[in-house]
Amino acid sequence: MASDQIKTAAGAALLVLSGALLFATGMLSLSVPIVLAALATTGLAVGSLLIGTTGEGRAV
C-alpha cells in the first residue's frame, strides 16, 4: 500500500534526523536548547510510532 510506504519512509526519516541531531550534539559537546532537544526526542517517538503502525493487524 502506498500509505504504508509513506508512513515507513516518513518514520525512518524522522528517526534518522532526530537521532543524528541528538548524537551529533552529544559527540561535539554542543549546548542544545531544551526546546530543540525536546523536539528531537518527540521526533524519535513519532518516527517509531509511524513505523510500528504500518501494515495489517495489531500495532507493534
KOLVEX-575761 format. One record per residue: residue number from 1; residue in one letter; x, y, z of N, C-alpha, C, O in turn. Coordinates in nm, 2 decimals, m for minus. Example, Ala and Ser with C-alpha at 12.3 -4.5 7.8 and 13.67 -1.06 7.14 Angstrom:
// KOLVEX-575761
{n:1&res:A&nc1:1.32&nc2:m0.57&nc3:0.78&cac1:1.23&cac2:m0.45&cac3:0.78&cc1:1.32&cc2:m0.33&cc3:0.78&oc1:1.42&oc2:m0.33&oc3:0.85}
{n:2&res:S&nc1:1.28&nc2:m0.22&nc3:0.71&cac1:1.37&cac2:m0.11&cac3:0.71&cc1:1.29&cc2:0.00&cc3:0.79&oc1:1.34&oc2:0.11&oc3:0.80}
***
This chain:
// KOLVEX-575761
{n:1&res:M&nc1:0.08&nc2:m0.12&nc3:0.00&cac1:0.00&cac2:0.00&cac3:0.00&cc1:0.09&cc2:0.13&cc3:0.00&oc1:0.19&oc2:0.13&oc3:0.07}
{n:2&res:A&nc1:0.04&nc2:0.22&nc3:m0.07&cac1:0.12&cac2:0.35&cac3:m0.08&cc1:0.12&cc2:0.42&cc3:0.06&oc1:0.22&oc2:0.48&oc3:0.09}
{n:3&res:S&nc1:0.02&nc2:0.41&nc3:0.13&cac1:0.01&cac2:0.48&cac3:0.26&cc1:0.11&cc2:0.42&cc3:0.36&oc1:0.18&oc2:0.49&oc3:0.43}
{n:4&res:D&nc1:0.13&nc2:0.28&nc3:0.35&cac1:0.23&cac2:0.22&cac3:0.44&cc1:0.37&cc2:0.26&cc3:0.40&oc1:0.45&oc2:0.27&oc3:0.49}
{n:5&res:Q&nc1:0.39&nc2:0.27&nc3:0.27&cac1:0.53&cac2:0.31&cac3:0.23&cc1:0.56&cc2:0.45&cc3:0.27&oc1:0.67&oc2:0.48&oc3:0.31}
{n:6&res:I&nc1:0.46&nc2:0.54&nc3:0.26&cac1:0.48&cac2:0.68&cac3:0.30&cc1:0.50&cc2:0.69&cc3:0.45&oc1:0.59&oc2:0.76&oc3:0.50}
{n:7&res:K&nc1:0.42&nc2:0.61&nc3:0.53&cac1:0.44&cac2:0.61&cac3:0.68&cc1:0.58&cc2:0.56&cc3:0.71&oc1:0.64&oc2:0.61&oc3:0.80}
{n:8&res:T&nc1:0.62&nc2:0.45&nc3:0.65&cac1:0.75&cac2:0.39&cac3:0.68&cc1:0.87&cc2:0.49&cc3:0.64&oc1:0.96&oc2:0.51&oc3:0.72}
{n:9&res:A&nc1:0.86&nc2:0.55&nc3:0.52&cac1:0.96&cac2:0.65&cac3:0.48&cc1:0.96&cc2:0.77&cc3:0.57&oc1:1.07&oc2:0.81&oc3:0.61}
{n:10&res:A&nc1:0.85&nc2:0.82&nc3:0.61&cac1:0.84&cac2:0.94&cac3:0.70&cc1:0.89&cc2:0.90&cc3:0.84&oc1:0.97&oc2:0.98&oc3:0.90}
{n:11&res:G&nc1:0.86&nc2:0.78&nc3:0.89&cac1:0.91&cac2:0.74&cac3:1.02&cc1:1.06&cc2:0.72&cc3:1.02&oc1:1.12&oc2:0.76&oc3:1.11}
{n:12&res:A&nc1:1.11&nc2:0.66&nc3:0.91&cac1:1.25&cac2:0.64&cac3:0.90&cc1:1.33&cc2:0.77&cc3:0.90&oc1:1.43&oc2:0.79&oc3:0.96}
{n:13&res:A&nc1:1.27&nc2:0.86&nc3:0.82&cac1:1.34&cac2:0.99&cac3:0.81&cc1:1.34&cc2:1.07&cc3:0.94&oc1:1.44&oc2:1.13&oc3:0.98}
{n:14&res:L&nc1:1.23&nc2:1.06&nc3:1.02&cac1:1.22&cac2:1.12&cac3:1.15&cc1:1.32&cc2:1.06&cc3:1.24&oc1:1.39&oc2:1.13&oc3:1.32}
{n:15&res:L&nc1:1.33&nc2:0.92&nc3:1.24&cac1:1.42&cac2:0.85&cac3:1.33&cc1:1.57&cc2:0.89&cc3:1.30&oc1:1.65&oc2:0.92&oc3:1.39}
{n:16&res:V&nc1:1.60&nc2:0.89&nc3:1.17&cac1:1.74&cac2:0.93&cac3:1.13&cc1:1.78&cc2:1.07&cc3:1.17&oc1:1.88&oc2:1.10&oc3:1.22}
{n:17&res:L&nc1:1.69&nc2:1.16&nc3:1.13&cac1:1.72&cac2:1.30&cac3:1.15&cc1:1.72&cc2:1.34&cc3:1.30&oc1:1.81&oc2:1.41&oc3:1.35}
{n:18&res:S&nc1:1.63&nc2:1.29&nc3:1.38&cac1:1.63&cac2:1.31&cac3:1.52&cc1:1.74&cc2:1.25&cc3:1.59&oc1:1.81&oc2:1.31&oc3:1.68}
{n:19&res:G&nc1:1.77&nc2:1.12&nc3:1.56&cac1:1.89&cac2:1.05&cac3:1.61&cc1:2.02&cc2:1.12&cc3:1.58&oc1:2.10&oc2:1.13&oc3:1.67}
{n:20&res:A&nc1:2.03&nc2:1.16&nc3:1.46&cac1:2.15&cac2:1.23&cac3:1.42&cc1:2.17&cc2:1.36&cc3:1.49&oc1:2.28&oc2:1.40&oc3:1.53}
{n:21&res:L&nc1:2.07&nc2:1.43&nc3:1.51&cac1:2.07&cac2:1.56&cac3:1.58&cc1:2.12&cc2:1.54&cc3:1.73&oc1:2.21&oc2:1.61&oc3:1.78}
{n:22&res:L&nc1:2.06&nc2:1.44&nc3:1.79&cac1:2.10&cac2:1.41&cac3:1.93&cc1:2.24&cc2:1.36&cc3:1.94&oc1:2.31&oc2:1.39&oc3:2.03}
{n:23&res:F&nc1:2.27&nc2:1.27&nc3:1.85&cac1:2.40&cac2:1.20&cac3:1.85&cc1:2.51&cc2:1.31&cc3:1.82&oc1:2.62&oc2:1.31&oc3:1.89}
{n:24&res:A&nc1:2.49&nc2:1.39&nc3:1.72&cac1:2.59&cac2:1.49&cac3:1.69&cc1:2.62&cc2:1.59&cc3:1.80&oc1:2.73&oc2:1.62&oc3:1.82}
{n:25&res:T&nc1:2.51&nc2:1.64&nc3:1.86&cac1:2.53&cac2:1.73&cac3:1.96&cc1:2.60&cc2:1.67&cc3:2.08&oc1:2.68&oc2:1.74&oc3:2.15}
{n:26&res:G&nc1:2.58&nc2:1.55&nc3:2.11&cac1:2.65&cac2:1.48&cac3:2.22&cc1:2.79&cc2:1.45&cc3:2.19&oc1:2.88&oc2:1.47&oc3:2.28}
{n:27&res:M&nc1:2.82&nc2:1.42&nc3:2.07&cac1:2.96&cac2:1.39&cac3:2.03&cc1:3.05&cc2:1.52&cc3:2.02&oc1:3.16&oc2:1.52&oc3:2.05}
{n:28&res:L&nc1:2.98&nc2:1.63&nc3:1.98&cac1:3.06&cac2:1.75&cac3:1.96&cc1:3.05&cc2:1.84&cc3:2.09&oc1:3.10&oc2:1.95&oc3:2.09}
{n:29&res:S&nc1:2.99&nc2:1.79&nc3:2.19&cac1:2.97&cac2:1.86&cac3:2.32&cc1:2.91&cc2:2.00&cc3:2.30&oc1:2.96&oc2:2.10&oc3:2.36}
{n:30&res:L&nc1:2.81&nc2:2.01&nc3:2.22&cac1:2.74&cac2:2.13&cac3:2.19&cc1:2.63&cc2:2.15&cc3:2.29&oc1:2.57&oc2:2.05&oc3:2.33}
{n:31&res:S&nc1:2.60&nc2:2.27&nc3:2.32&cac1:2.49&cac2:2.30&cac3:2.41&cc1:2.37&cc2:2.32&cc3:2.32&oc1:2.36&oc2:2.40&oc3:2.23}
{n:32&res:V&nc1:2.27&nc2:2.24&nc3:2.35&cac1:2.14&cac2:2.24&cac3:2.27&cc1:2.03&cc2:2.30&cc3:2.35&oc1:2.01&oc2:2.26&oc3:2.47}
{n:33&res:P&nc1:1.96&nc2:2.39&nc3:2.29&cac1:1.84&cac2:2.45&cac3:2.37&cc1:1.74&cc2:2.33&cc3:2.40&oc1:1.73&oc2:2.24&oc3:2.33}
{n:34&res:I&nc1:1.68&nc2:2.35&nc3:2.52&cac1:1.59&cac2:2.24&cac3:2.56&cc1:1.47&cc2:2.22&cc3:2.47&oc1:1.43&oc2:2.11&oc3:2.45}
{n:35&res:V&nc1:1.43&nc2:2.32&nc3:2.40&cac1:1.32&cac2:2.31&cac3:2.30&cc1:1.36&cc2:2.22&cc3:2.19&oc1:1.29&oc2:2.13&oc3:2.14}
{n:36&res:L&nc1:1.49&nc2:2.24&nc3:2.14&cac1:1.54&cac2:2.16&cac3:2.03&cc1:1.55&cc2:2.01&cc3:2.07&oc1:1.52&oc2:1.92&oc3:1.99}
{n:37&res:A&nc1:1.60&nc2:1.99&nc3:2.19&cac1:1.62&cac2:1.85&cac3:2.24&cc1:1.48&cc2:1.79&cc3:2.25&oc1:1.47&oc2:1.67&oc3:2.23}
{n:38&res:A&nc1:1.39&nc2:1.86&nc3:2.30&cac1:1.25&cac2:1.81&cac3:2.32&cc1:1.19&cc2:1.77&cc3:2.19&oc1:1.12&oc2:1.67&oc3:2.17}
{n:39&res:L&nc1:1.21&nc2:1.86&nc3:2.08&cac1:1.16&cac2:1.83&cac3:1.95&cc1:1.23&cc2:1.70&cc3:1.89&oc1:1.16&oc2:1.62&oc3:1.83}
{n:40&res:A&nc1:1.35&nc2:1.69&nc3:1.92&cac1:1.43&cac2:1.57&cac3:1.86&cc1:1.38&cc2:1.44&cc3:1.93&oc1:1.36&oc2:1.34&oc3:1.86}
{n:41&res:T&nc1:1.36&nc2:1.45&nc3:2.06&cac1:1.31&cac2:1.32&cac3:2.12&cc1:1.16&cc2:1.29&cc3:2.08&oc1:1.12&oc2:1.18&oc3:2.08}
{n:42&res:T&nc1:1.08&nc2:1.40&nc3:2.06&cac1:0.95&cac2:1.38&cac3:2.01&cc1:0.95&cc2:1.32&cc3:1.87&oc1:0.87&oc2:1.24&oc3:1.84}
{n:43&res:G&nc1:1.05&nc2:1.36&nc3:1.79&cac1:1.07&cac2:1.31&cac3:1.66&cc1:1.10&cc2:1.16&cc3:1.66&oc1:1.05&oc2:1.08&oc3:1.58}
{n:44&res:L&nc1:1.18&nc2:1.12&nc3:1.76&cac1:1.21&cac2:0.98&cac3:1.77&cc1:1.09&cc2:0.90&cc3:1.81&oc1:1.06&oc2:0.79&oc3:1.75}
{n:45&res:A&nc1:1.00&nc2:0.95&nc3:1.90&cac1:0.88&cac2:0.88&cac3:1.94&cc1:0.78&cc2:0.87&cc3:1.82&oc1:0.72&oc2:0.77&oc3:1.80}
{n:46&res:V&nc1:0.77&nc2:0.98&nc3:1.75&cac1:0.67&cac2:0.98&cac3:1.64&cc1:0.72&cc2:0.89&cc3:1.52&oc1:0.64&oc2:0.82&oc3:1.46}
{n:47&res:G&nc1:0.85&nc2:0.89&nc3:1.50&cac1:0.90&cac2:0.80&cac3:1.39&cc1:0.88&cc2:0.66&cc3:1.43&oc1:0.85&oc2:0.58&oc3:1.34}
{n:48&res:S&nc1:0.90&nc2:0.62&nc3:1.55&cac1:0.88&cac2:0.49&cac3:1.60&cc1:0.74&cc2:0.45&cc3:1.59&oc1:0.70&oc2:0.34&oc3:1.55}
{n:49&res:L&nc1:0.65&nc2:0.54&nc3:1.62&cac1:0.51&cac2:0.51&cac3:1.62&cc1:0.46&cc2:0.49&cc3:1.47&oc1:0.38&oc2:0.40&oc3:1.44}
{n:50&res:L&nc1:0.51&nc2:0.58&nc3:1.38&cac1:0.47&cac2:0.56&cac3:1.24&cc1:0.52&cc2:0.43&cc3:1.18&oc1:0.44&oc2:0.36&oc3:1.11}
{n:51&res:I&nc1:0.64&nc2:0.39&nc3:1.21&cac1:0.69&cac2:0.26&cac3:1.16&cc1:0.61&cc2:0.14&cc3:1.23&oc1:0.59&oc2:0.04&oc3:1.17}
{n:52&res:G&nc1:0.58&nc2:0.15&nc3:1.36&cac1:0.52&cac2:0.05&cac3:1.43&cc1:0.37&cc2:0.03&cc3:1.39&oc1:0.32&oc2:m0.08&oc3:1.41}
{n:53&res:T&nc1:0.31&nc2:0.13&nc3:1.33&cac1:0.17&cac2:0.11&cac3:1.30&cc1:0.15&cc2:0.09&cc3:1.15&oc1:0.03&oc2:0.10&oc3:1.10}
{n:54&res:T&nc1:0.25&nc2:0.05&nc3:1.07&cac1:0.23&cac2:0.02&cac3:0.93&cc1:0.19&cc2:m0.12&cc3:0.92&oc1:0.21&oc2:m0.21&oc3:1.01}
{n:55&res:G&nc1:0.12&nc2:m0.15&nc3:0.81&cac1:0.08&cac2:m0.29&cac3:0.78&cc1:m0.05&cc2:m0.32&cc3:0.84&oc1:m0.12&oc2:m0.24&oc3:0.91}
{n:56&res:E&nc1:m0.09&nc2:m0.45&nc3:0.82&cac1:m0.22&cac2:m0.50&cac3:0.86&cc1:m0.20&cc2:m0.55&cc3:1.01&oc1:m0.09&oc2:m0.58&oc3:1.05}
{n:57&res:G&nc1:m0.31&nc2:m0.57&nc3:1.07&cac1:m0.31&cac2:m0.63&cac3:1.21&cc1:m0.28&cc2:m0.53&cc3:1.32&oc1:m0.29&oc2:m0.41&oc3:1.30}
{n:58&res:R&nc1:m0.24&nc2:m0.59&nc3:1.43&cac1:m0.22&cac2:m0.51&cac3:1.55&cc1:m0.09&cc2:m0.43&cc3:1.54&oc1:0.01&oc2:m0.47&oc3:1.47}
{n:59&res:A&nc1:m0.09&nc2:m0.32&nc3:1.60&cac1:0.03&cac2:m0.24&cac3:1.61&cc1:0.14&cc2:m0.31&cc3:1.69&oc1:0.11&oc2:m0.38&oc3:1.79}
{n:60&res:V&nc1:0.26&nc2:m0.29&nc3:1.66&cac1:0.37&cac2:m0.35&cac3:1.73&cc1:0.39&cc2:m0.28&cc3:1.86&oc1:0.48&oc2:m0.32&oc3:1.94}
***
